[in-house]
Amino acid sequence: MKNNYFISIDGKQDFDPDDSLVSIETIGNYIKKGDLEYIIYKEYDEEDPKKCSTSILKIDGEKCVTHIKSGENRTKLVLENGKRHHCCYNTEFGCLMVGVFTDKITSNFSDEGGELKVNYYLDVNSNLTSVNEITVKIRRID
């Protein structure tokens, strides 16, 4: 499969009293199958570049985004607009069961590129831990 899209991902996590910003830039793929769209990319470990994981964003319009991450810390995070899900979020320390409530999804893609924005809340034991926003932009490069 040819990597033919530049992908930039910006994640913002607000939690009291600090904020956290994470940015990733990589090359990957955008595929449209029926009503579903997929963004597929690799993430490399900063400390050990030989370690990598594959991430798949499965996008169902503005209804639902599923983030599936393979590798050492496998994760499946379901972000469904207006709904709360429980998800097992794998970390290097083990699985953490979190509640995820998605407030808003906006999605606009074509073969040339586009943008996805998701706003969601994370909780542990029903206690709000953070308010999150992720923005994914893709641009065709070939």
N, C-alpha and C positions, 0 to 999 in steps of 0.2 A: 504494500500500500504506500503510495507516494505522499509524503508530508507536504501539503501544498497550501497551508494557511499559517499566518503569523497569529499567535494567540497571546493576548495579555489579560491577566486576571488580577483584579484588585479586590482585596478583602478588607473590610473594616469591621472591627469588633469593639463595641462600646461596653465597658463594664466599670462599675464604680470602684475606685476613683480614676482608673486609667483607660486609655484607648490603645488599640493595637492596629497597625496597618501592615498588610502583607501584600507584596506584589510579585507576580511570576510572569516571565515572558518566555515563550517557547514556540516551537513549530509543531504542528499537528494536522489533524484532518477534520473536515466538516462533511457530514454525509446526511442526506435527506432520504428517508424511506417512508413513503406514504405521508401520514400526518406527523410523524416523529422526525426529530432532528437529533444528530449525534455530534458531539465534539469530543475528539479522542486525542490525548496528548500524554507525554511522559514527564514525570517529575523526578529530578535527580537529587540525591542526598547531598547537601552542601559539605558535610564532613567526609563522606565517602562517595565520590562521583560514580563508582562502580555499582552502587546500589540505586535502583530506580523503581518506580511504581508507574503503572498505567492508570490514568483516570479517564473515565467516560462520563460525559454529561449527556443524559437522555432527556430531551426537551419535548414536552407535549404542549406546544403553544404557550399560553399564559396560564395553563391549568396546573402543570406539575413538572418539576425538574428532579431527576434522580441522579445523584452523584455516586458512581461506583468506582472504588479505588482498589486495585489489586496490589499485590506485593506483600511485604512484611506486615504492614498495618492495614489489612483489608477493612474496608468500610462501605456501607451502603446507607446513604443519607437521602431520605425522601422529603422533598420540599413541595407540598401540595397547597396551592393557594387557598387560604381560609380554613385550613385544617391542621390538626396537631397529630404528629406521629411519634412513636417511640423508636429510636434507632440505637443500634450498638455502634459506638464510635471507638474504633480500635486505636490505641496509642502504644507507645513502646512499653508502657507500664501495665497494659492489659485493656480489657473491654470496659468502656464506660457507657452505661445506659442513659441516654439523654432524651428529653422531650423536645420536639421541634415544632414550633408553630410558624407557618409561613404567612406573612402579612400581605406581600405583593410580589407578583412576577410580571415583568415586561420582557417581551422577546420580539426581535425583528431581525430576520436573517434572509439572505439571498445567496446565490452562488458566489457573489463578489465579497461578501462579508456581512457583518452585522453586530448586534449587541444584545446581551442578556443581563437583566438586573433582577436580583432577588433580595428581598428584605425578610428577615426571619429572626425569631427569638429562640434561645436555647435555655432549657431549665434542667436542673438535676434535683430529684426528689421534690418536684413541683416548685422549686425555688428558682426564680429567674437568675440566670448567671450572666447572660449577655444579650445585647441587641446587635444583630449582624446585617451587613450589606455586602453583597458580592456583585461585581461587575465583570462580565466576560466580553471581550471584544475580539473579533476575528477579522482578518483581512487576507484575501487571496493573494498569493505571492508568485504564481507562475503564469 
